[in-house]
Amino acid sequence: MDSGMILGFSFGYLVTIAGVFLLYSPVIAMVLVLLVVVGILKVVLLPFAVLIRKLRRRPEPDMGGHWLPGTSERAPE
């Protein structure tokens, strides 16, 4: 193996890497665009998610003992 052959193999590997990158560049661009779109949608829909969470939360029931027979409405000591 002389230096020309090593240089040729190295150049071939670099050309192969560049070709694979160019072949998959539309896929890489599409993934990046989808990530940006998902990020924007999350920011836009965040207020609605908070609103739905507030609407689904039920108020805590009043657990005072005044509804039990024989208890008064005074606070426990």
Phi, psi and omega in degrees: 000115178265178185291329178295322179292318178296318178296321179295315177298318179298315179296322178297318177297318180295319179294322178296316178299316179295321179294318178295319178298316179293327179293321183261005181298324175297323179293317178298317179296319180296318178297317179296318178296318179296322177297319178294317180296317179296319178297317179294318179296322178296320180292321182289322184271356180301315178299324179292323178295319178295319179297315179296321179296320178292322181289329181281338180287124179270146177293147180292135181291150178287117184258027177293156182272010184290345180272349179280142179294137175084007178252148178265172183269010179280157182287146178294149184265000000 
